[in-house]
């Protein structure tokens, strides 16, 4: 699906091309591991995607394009054949072939992997010969290639030699060689890894493909403090920063040598609630779980002043939503995107009806270096809920510790953002709304919301080939989730990259930064 209206790449072109250059990039948070199967998180996959490659990729128009697979075809309703690119070598010189593909899919589906959502529909990956594989799904899955755009291929030989046959498990804090070392087929290779301080990539000059830009070195630095990150850009210490604090957009734009690249993002920001435990953790409510009561979930929803969050916290760089997917995602239902009204009095009444006339107390987990104004959003929500009698004990922390905690489901109330990598509604249905299983379904449904009817519809969406029928199934599933108030949707945030004007960038709505597309002109 081509998304020209929203996903067309934003381009700034410089001419002529400069000689090889260093690119200095800063982000609010760090890349958590060099293991491409360890965390299904956009920054992580964007960064490691410059070192590792998948079978297919997304072009500048967000269309699916060949990468390590040159072509693919459906040989039966449940079987796909992928022909692999010949002459590709990993960065250690080992040839890439079908054995690496079979191994990578097995690794991504194994214990510790955070990529099981992509492998769950697969029954078996079979080697046909050295340069072709057959992938059989459990049921028809017409968008199968779309699910592979971020699933990295790793070297079987390298992983076995380095005792990295299984992924780094971020939930358990288990590390292996793949945490700090890398061996991909991509245009950049890892030169230095200093977690929380600096990670350096250098060009892999034996790369099989072409690199459009002129960047031969990337120095990536996490700078959590907004003011410090902006100061580094203003002083010329860095060339690109993401995200730009919303309050500093105009300041950066006014600089003669700097600019801001803004655009819509496919990511939806929402709040999740534990709906599984019989007794809510980190709460003064004992013996029961308030979030199991829809009236409580609705009370929280209607207590949130989303328009004030949009105008004051997000400075209008956000679009309030009632769904866990937004415009640009296939299956988005614009007529269903209507939030429940902000109504504190209705919220108080619902809490009283549910048996909490004085409200209750609960901890809220929030990252402070992952999403645009994430901690400010959580503070605003906490203040909103305080007005209806709910005391929020806000626990903010770096995503380095935040994600392992919530992925263990060691949380009662949390903030999360989600970008559908397939650009299709099945992705949030399967990952965020369907009942969690050990096969990857519901892998990021961290509150364990469950409705068998939605699960059934999600399975049907996966295999339905008729567009009209498929859209009808999506609508039905989204309505079930919305009626149940399975989560508290907030908004789709906007992208904002700050950069020196000597840099040319390509910005996609999935927030991936392809260093091979970047050019840095001479000073």
C-alpha positions as CSV (number, residue, x, y, z in Angstrom):
1,X,0.0,0.0,0.0
2,X,1.4,3.4,-1.0
3,X,0.8,6.2,1.5
4,X,1.6,9.2,-0.6
5,X,-0.8,11.5,1.4
6,X,0.9,10.8,4.7
7,X,4.0,8.6,4.2
8,X,5.7,10.3,1.3
9,X,9.3,11.0,2.5
10,X,10.2,14.5,3.4
11,X,13.3,15.3,1.5
12,X,15.8,18.2,1.7
13,X,18.3,18.0,-1.1
14,X,21.8,19.4,-1.2
15,X,24.0,19.6,-4.2
16,X,26.6,18.7,-5.0
17,X,27.3,15.6,-2.8
18,X,30.1,16.2,-0.3
19,X,33.0,13.9,0.4
20,X,32.7,11.2,3.1
21,X,31.6,12.7,6.4
22,X,30.8,12.0,10.0
23,X,27.2,12.3,11.3
24,X,26.6,13.1,14.9
25,X,23.2,12.1,16.1
26,X,21.6,12.5,19.5
27,X,18.4,11.0,20.9
28,X,16.5,11.4,24.2
29,X,17.3,7.8,25.0
30,X,19.8,5.1,24.2
31,X,19.6,2.1,21.9
32,X,19.2,-0.6,24.5
33,X,21.0,-3.5,22.8
34,X,22.8,-4.4,19.6
35,X,20.7,-7.6,19.5
36,X,18.1,-7.0,16.8
37,X,15.7,-9.6,18.3
38,X,15.9,-8.3,21.8
39,X,13.4,-5.4,21.8
40,X,10.6,-4.5,19.4
41,X,11.0,-0.8,19.8
42,X,11.2,1.8,17.1
43,X,14.5,3.5,18.0
44,X,16.1,0.1,18.6
45,X,15.0,-1.3,15.3
46,X,15.8,1.9,13.4
47,X,19.4,1.9,14.7
48,X,20.2,-1.8,14.3
49,X,18.5,-1.7,10.9
50,X,21.6,0.1,9.6
51,X,23.7,-2.8,10.6
52,X,21.4,-5.8,10.1
53,X,19.0,-6.3,7.2
54,X,15.7,-8.0,6.7
55,X,14.3,-10.0,3.8
56,X,12.3,-7.0,2.7
57,X,12.4,-3.3,3.5
58,X,10.3,-0.1,3.2
59,X,11.2,2.5,0.5
60,X,10.8,6.2,0.8
61,X,7.1,5.9,-0.1
62,X,6.7,3.2,2.6
63,X,6.1,0.5,0.0
64,X,7.6,-3.0,0.7
65,X,10.7,-3.5,-1.4
66,X,13.3,-6.3,-1.9
67,X,16.3,-6.4,0.3
68,X,17.9,-9.7,1.2
69,X,15.1,-11.4,-0.7
70,X,15.0,-10.4,-4.3
71,X,11.5,-11.7,-5.0
72,X,8.7,-13.7,-3.3
73,X,5.5,-15.4,-4.4
74,X,2.6,-17.3,-2.9
75,X,2.7,-20.9,-4.0
76,X,-0.4,-21.9,-2.1
77,X,-2.8,-20.1,0.4
78,X,-0.4,-20.8,3.3
79,X,3.0,-21.2,1.6
80,X,5.3,-18.5,0.3
81,X,8.6,-18.8,-1.5
82,X,11.4,-16.3,-1.0
83,X,14.3,-16.1,-3.4
84,X,17.5,-14.8,-1.6
85,X,20.0,-12.3,-2.9
86,X,23.2,-14.0,-4.0
87,X,26.7,-12.7,-3.3
88,X,25.8,-11.1,0.1
89,X,28.3,-11.5,2.9
90,X,28.1,-10.7,6.6
91,X,30.5,-8.1,7.9
92,X,32.9,-10.9,9.1
93,X,33.1,-12.2,5.5
94,X,30.7,-15.2,6.0
95,X,28.4,-15.7,3.1
96,X,24.7,-15.2,3.6
97,X,22.4,-18.0,2.6
98,X,19.2,-19.9,3.4
99,X,20.7,-21.5,6.5
100,X,20.9,-18.0,8.1
101,X,17.3,-17.3,7.2
102,X,16.0,-20.5,8.8
103,X,18.2,-19.9,11.8
104,X,17.1,-16.2,12.2
105,X,13.4,-17.1,12.1
106,X,14.0,-19.8,14.7
107,X,15.9,-17.4,16.9
108,X,13.3,-14.6,16.6
109,X,10.6,-17.1,17.7
110,X,12.6,-18.4,20.6
111,X,12.9,-17.7,24.3
112,X,13.9,-14.1,25.1
113,X,12.9,-12.8,21.7
114,X,10.7,-9.7,21.6
115,X,9.9,-10.4,17.9
116,X,7.5,-13.3,18.4
117,X,4.6,-11.2,17.1
118,X,6.2,-11.4,13.6
119,X,6.9,-15.1,13.8
120,X,3.7,-16.3,15.5
121,X,1.7,-16.8,12.2
122,X,4.5,-19.1,10.9
123,X,4.2,-22.8,11.0
124,X,7.6,-23.6,9.5
125,X,10.5,-22.1,7.6
126,X,12.1,-24.6,5.2
127,X,15.3,-24.4,3.1
128,X,14.7,-25.3,-0.5
129,X,18.3,-24.7,-1.6
130,X,21.1,-22.4,-0.7
131,X,19.3,-19.3,-2.1
132,X,15.6,-20.0,-1.5
133,X,13.3,-20.7,1.4
134,X,9.7,-21.7,1.8
135,X,7.6,-20.1,4.6
136,X,4.5,-21.9,5.7
137,X,1.9,-20.1,7.8
138,X,-0.7,-21.7,10.1
139,X,-3.5,-20.1,8.0
140,X,-3.6,-17.8,5.0
141,X,-1.8,-14.5,5.7
142,X,-1.9,-12.3,2.7
143,X,0.3,-9.5,4.2
144,X,3.1,-11.8,5.3
145,X,5.9,-9.9,3.5
146,X,4.8,-6.7,5.3
147,X,5.6,-8.3,8.6
148,X,9.3,-9.0,7.7
149,X,10.5,-5.4,7.2
150,X,12.1,-5.2,10.7
151,X,12.9,-8.9,11.3
152,X,16.7,-9.0,11.0
153,X,18.7,-11.8,9.5
154,X,21.7,-12.9,11.6
155,X,24.6,-15.2,10.8
156,X,24.1,-18.7,12.1
157,X,27.8,-19.3,12.2
158,X,28.5,-16.1,14.1
159,X,25.8,-16.6,16.7
160,X,26.9,-20.1,17.4
161,X,30.5,-19.2,17.6
162,X,29.7,-16.4,20.0
163,X,27.2,-18.3,22.1
164,X,24.4,-16.0,21.0
165,X,22.0,-18.5,19.6
166,X,19.2,-17.1,21.7
167,X,18.2,-13.4,21.9
168,X,19.1,-11.1,24.7
169,X,16.2,-11.2,27.2
170,X,15.5,-7.6,28.3
171,X,12.9,-8.8,30.7
172,X,15.4,-10.9,32.7
173,X,18.4,-8.7,32.2
174,X,20.2,-11.6,30.5
175,X,23.0,-10.5,28.1
176,X,25.2,-12.3,25.6
177,X,27.7,-11.3,22.9
178,X,25.0,-9.9,20.7
179,X,24.3,-7.2,23.3
180,X,27.6,-5.5,22.6
181,X,28.8,-6.8,19.3
182,X,27.2,-7.1,15.9
183,X,27.7,-8.8,12.6
184,X,25.1,-7.9,10.0
185,X,24.9,-7.6,6.2
186,X,24.0,-3.9,6.3
187,X,25.9,-0.8,5.1
188,X,27.2,0.1,8.6
189,X,29.1,-1.9,11.1
190,X,29.5,-1.5,14.8
191,X,32.8,0.0,15.8
192,X,32.2,1.0,19.4
193,X,29.5,0.3,22.0
194,X,29.4,2.2,25.2
195,X,25.9,1.8,26.6
196,X,24.3,5.1,27.8
197,X,27.2,7.1,26.6
198,X,28.1,6.6,22.9
199,X,27.7,4.1,20.1
200,X,29.7,4.5,16.9
201,X,29.1,3.0,13.5
202,X,31.4,3.0,10.5
203,X,30.7,2.3,6.8
204,X,31.0,-1.3,5.7
205,X,32.8,-0.7,2.4
206,X,32.3,-4.3,1.3
207,X,28.5,-3.8,1.5
208,X,26.7,-5.6,-1.3
209,X,24.4,-2.7,-2.2
210,X,24.6,1.0,-3.0
211,X,24.6,3.8,-0.4
212,X,23.0,7.0,-1.5
213,X,24.5,9.3,1.1
214,X,28.1,10.1,2.1
215,X,28.1,9.3,5.8
216,X,31.0,7.0,6.6
217,X,30.8,7.4,10.4
218,X,27.9,7.8,12.8
219,X,28.4,8.8,16.4
220,X,25.2,8.2,18.3
221,X,24.8,9.9,21.7
222,X,21.9,9.6,24.1
223,X,21.2,13.0,25.8
224,X,18.2,12.7,28.1
225,X,18.0,16.3,29.2
226,X,16.0,18.3,26.6
227,X,17.8,21.6,27.3
228,X,21.2,19.9,27.0
229,X,20.2,18.2,23.7
230,X,19.0,21.5,22.2
231,X,22.2,23.3,23.4
232,X,24.3,20.6,21.7
233,X,22.5,21.2,18.4
234,X,22.7,25.0,18.7
235,X,26.4,24.9,19.5
236,X,27.2,22.5,16.6
237,X,28.3,19.6,18.8
238,X,25.7,17.4,17.1
239,X,24.2,17.5,13.6
240,X,20.8,15.8,14.1
241,X,18.6,15.4,17.2
242,X,15.4,13.6,17.8
243,X,12.9,14.4,19.2
244,X,13.0,18.2,19.3
245,X,11.3,19.4,22.5
246,X,8.1,21.1,21.4
247,X,8.8,24.3,23.3
248,X,12.1,24.6,21.3
249,X,10.8,24.1,17.8
250,X,10.5,27.8,16.9
251,X,13.8,28.6,18.6
252,X,15.7,26.1,16.4
253,X,13.8,27.2,13.3
254,X,15.0,30.8,13.9
255,X,18.6,29.8,13.8
256,X,20.4,30.6,10.5
257,X,22.1,27.2,10.4
258,X,19.4,24.9,11.7
259,X,16.0,23.6,10.7
260,X,13.3,21.3,12.0
261,X,11.8,18.5,9.9
262,X,8.2,17.8,11.1
263,X,5.7,15.3,9.9
264,X,2.9,12.9,11.0
265,X,3.9,9.8,12.8
266,X,2.1,6.4,12.7
267,X,2.7,6.0,16.4
268,X,-0.3,6.0,18.9
269,X,0.3,6.9,22.5
270,X,-2.0,5.2,25.0
271,X,-2.4,4.1,28.6
272,X,-2.7,0.4,29.6
273,X,-4.3,-1.1,32.7
274,X,-3.8,-4.4,34.4
275,X,-7.0,-6.3,33.8
276,X,-5.8,-9.8,34.8
277,X,-4.7,-9.9,38.4
278,X,-7.3,-10.5,41.0
279,X,-5.6,-8.0,43.3
280,X,-4.1,-4.8,41.8
281,X,-0.5,-4.3,42.4
282,X,0.9,-1.0,43.8
283,X,-2.5,0.1,45.0
284,X,-4.3,0.7,48.3
285,X,-7.2,-1.5,47.0
286,X,-6.9,-4.9,48.6
287,X,-8.5,-8.1,47.5
288,X,-9.7,-7.0,44.1
289,X,-8.7,-5.2,40.9
290,X,-10.6,-2.1,40.1
291,X,-9.5,-2.2,36.4
292,X,-11.5,-5.4,35.9
293,X,-14.6,-3.2,36.1
294,X,-15.4,-1.4,32.9
295,X,-16.9,1.5,34.9
296,X,-13.5,2.2,36.4
297,X,-11.8,2.1,33.1
298,X,-14.4,4.5,31.6
299,X,-14.0,6.8,34.6
300,X,-10.3,7.0,34.0
301,X,-11.0,7.7,30.3
302,X,-13.5,10.5,30.9
303,X,-11.3,12.1,33.5
304,X,-8.5,12.8,31.0
305,X,-8.7,16.3,29.5
306,X,-7.2,15.3,26.1
307,X,-7.7,18.7,24.5
308,X,-5.7,20.5,27.2
309,X,-3.0,17.8,26.8
310,X,-3.0,18.5,23.1
311,X,-2.8,22.3,23.4
312,X,-0.6,22.8,26.5
313,X,1.5,19.7,26.8
314,X,1.9,18.8,23.1
315,X,1.6,22.4,21.8
316,X,-0.9,21.1,19.2
317,X,1.7,18.7,17.8
318,X,-0.6,15.7,18.4
319,X,-3.9,14.4,17.2
320,X,-6.3,13.0,19.9
321,X,-7.5,9.5,19.1
322,X,-10.1,7.0,20.2
323,X,-8.4,4.1,18.4
324,X,-5.0,2.3,18.7
325,X,-4.2,3.1,15.1
326,X,-4.3,6.3,13.2
327,X,-4.5,7.8,9.7
328,X,-2.1,6.1,7.2
329,X,-2.6,2.7,8.7
330,X,-4.5,0.3,6.5
331,X,-7.9,-0.4,8.2
332,X,-8.1,2.9,10.0
333,X,-11.8,3.8,10.5
334,X,-12.1,7.6,10.6
335,X,-15.8,7.6,11.4
336,X,-15.1,5.5,14.6
337,X,-12.4,7.8,15.8
338,X,-14.6,9.6,18.3
339,X,-13.5,9.8,21.9
340,X,-15.7,9.6,24.9
341,X,-16.3,13.1,26.2
342,X,-14.1,14.6,28.9
343,X,-16.5,14.7,31.9
344,X,-15.1,14.7,35.4
345,X,-18.5,14.5,37.0
346,X,-19.4,11.4,34.9
347,X,-16.1,10.0,36.0
348,X,-16.8,10.5,39.7
349,X,-20.3,9.0,39.3
350,X,-18.8,5.9,37.5
351,X,-16.2,5.4,40.3
352,X,-18.9,5.7,42.9
353,X,-21.1,3.1,41.1
354,X,-18.1,0.8,41.0
355,X,-17.6,1.1,44.7
356,X,-14.9,3.7,44.9
357,X,-16.8,6.9,45.9
358,X,-13.5,8.3,47.3
359,X,-11.4,7.1,44.5
360,X,-8.3,4.9,45.1
361,X,-4.6,5.0,44.9
362,X,-2.4,3.3,42.2
363,X,1.1,3.6,40.8
364,X,1.6,4.7,37.2
365,X,4.7,3.7,35.3
366,X,6.0,6.2,32.7
367,X,9.2,6.6,30.7
368,X,11.0,10.0,30.7
369,X,13.1,9.6,27.6
370,X,11.1,7.7,25.0
371,X,8.1,9.6,23.6
372,X,7.5,13.2,22.9
373,X,6.8,14.9,26.3
374,X,6.1,11.5,27.9
375,X,6.6,12.5,31.5
376,X,4.6,15.7,31.0
377,X,1.8,13.6,29.6
378,X,1.8,11.4,32.6
379,X,1.9,14.3,35.0
380,X,-1.1,15.8,33.2
381,X,-3.0,12.5,33.4
382,X,-2.1,12.2,37.1
383,X,-3.4,15.8,37.7
384,X,-6.7,15.0,35.8
385,X,-7.3,11.8,37.8
386,X,-6.6,13.6,41.1
387,X,-9.6,15.8,40.4
388,X,-11.9,12.7,40.5
389,X,-10.3,11.3,43.6
390,X,-7.7,9.0,42.1
391,X,-4.3,9.4,43.6
392,X,-1.5,8.5,41.1
393,X,1.9,7.6,42.4
394,X,3.9,8.5,39.4
395,X,7.0,6.4,38.8
396,X,9.1,7.8,35.9
397,X,12.3,6.3,34.7
398,X,14.6,5.8,31.8
399,X,13.4,3.4,29.1
400,X,16.5,1.3,29.9
401,X,14.8,0.1,33.1
402,X,11.2,1.0,32.1
403,X,10.7,-1.4,29.3
404,X,12.1,-4.5,31.1
405,X,9.7,-3.7,34.0
406,X,6.5,-3.3,31.9
407,X,7.4,-6.2,29.6
408,X,7.5,-8.4,32.7
409,X,4.0,-7.0,33.3
410,X,5.3,-5.7,36.7
411,X,2.9,-2.8,36.4
412,X,-0.7,-1.8,37.0
413,X,-1.0,1.4,34.9
414,X,1.5,2.4,32.2
415,X,2.1,4.6,29.2
416,X,3.1,3.0,25.9
417,X,3.5,4.0,22.3
418,X,3.0,1.8,19.2
419,X,3.9,2.1,15.6
420,X,2.4,-0.7,13.4
421,X,5.5,-1.9,11.4
422,X,3.2,-3.6,8.9
423,X,1.2,-0.3,8.4
424,X,-1.9,-2.5,8.8
425,X,-4.6,-2.8,11.4
426,X,-3.8,-6.5,12.0
427,X,-0.6,-5.4,13.8
428,X,-2.2,-3.5,16.7
429,X,-5.1,-6.0,16.9
430,X,-2.6,-8.9,17.2
431,X,0.0,-7.2,19.4
432,X,-2.0,-4.8,21.6
433,X,-5.6,-6.1,21.8
434,X,-5.6,-9.9,21.4
435,X,-5.3,-12.1,24.4
436,X,-1.6,-12.8,25.3
437,X,-0.3,-16.2,24.5
438,X,3.2,-17.8,24.7
439,X,3.3,-17.8,20.8
440,X,3.6,-14.0,20.6
441,X,0.0,-12.9,20.3
442,X,-0.8,-10.0,22.6
443,X,2.9,-9.6,23.3
444,X,2.4,-5.9,24.0
445,X,-1.0,-6.2,25.5
446,X,0.7,-5.7,28.9
447,X,-2.5,-5.2,30.8
448,X,-3.8,-8.6,29.5
449,X,-7.1,-7.3,28.2
450,X,-9.0,-10.3,26.8
451,X,-12.1,-10.8,24.7
452,X,-12.5,-14.1,22.8
453,X,-14.7,-12.4,20.2
454,X,-11.9,-10.0,19.4
455,X,-9.4,-12.9,19.3
456,X,-11.6,-14.7,16.8
457,X,-11.9,-11.6,14.6
458,X,-8.2,-11.0,14.7
459,X,-7.6,-14.4,13.3
460,X,-10.1,-13.8,10.6
461,X,-8.5,-10.5,9.7
462,X,-5.2,-12.3,9.4
463,X,-6.5,-14.7,6.7
464,X,-9.2,-12.7,4.9
465,X,-8.2,-11.8,1.3
466,X,-11.4,-9.9,0.3
467,X,-10.7,-6.2,1.1
468,X,-14.3,-5.3,1.9
469,X,-14.8,-8.3,4.2
470,X,-11.5,-7.7,5.8
471,X,-12.4,-4.1,6.5
472,X,-15.7,-5.1,8.0
473,X,-13.9,-7.6,10.4
474,X,-11.5,-4.9,11.4
475,X,-14.3,-2.5,12.2
476,X,-16.1,-5.1,14.3
477,X,-12.9,-5.9,16.3
478,X,-12.0,-2.2,16.9
479,X,-15.6,-1.6,18.1
480,X,-15.4,-4.5,20.6
481,X,-12.1,-3.1,22.0
482,X,-13.5,0.5,22.1
483,X,-16.7,-0.6,23.8
484,X,-14.8,-2.6,26.4
485,X,-12.4,0.3,26.9
486,X,-9.5,-2.2,26.7
487,X,-7.0,0.7,26.8
488,X,-7.1,4.5,27.2
489,X,-6.0,5.9,23.8
490,X,-4.5,9.4,23.9
491,X,-3.1,10.7,20.6
492,X,-0.8,10.2,17.6
493,X,2.3,12.3,18.2
494,X,4.0,14.3,15.5
495,X,7.6,13.8,14.5
496,X,10.2,16.6,15.0
497,X,13.8,16.2,14.0
498,X,16.2,19.1,14.5
499,X,19.2,19.3,12.2
500,X,22.0,21.4,10.8
501,X,21.2,22.7,7.4
502,X,24.3,21.1,6.0
503,X,22.6,17.7,6.5
504,X,20.0,16.3,4.0
505,X,17.5,13.9,5.6
506,X,14.7,11.5,4.7
507,X,11.9,11.3,7.4
508,X,9.4,8.5,7.3
509,X,6.2,8.3,9.3
510,X,7.5,5.2,11.2
511,X,10.4,7.4,12.5
512,X,13.1,5.2,11.1
513,X,16.4,6.9,10.3
514,X,18.3,5.4,7.5
515,X,21.9,6.6,7.7
516,X,22.5,5.5,4.2
517,X,20.1,8.1,2.9
518,X,21.8,11.0,4.6
519,X,24.3,13.4,3.2
520,X,26.4,15.9,5.1
521,X,27.8,18.7,3.0
522,X,31.2,20.3,3.6
523,X,31.2,23.3,6.0
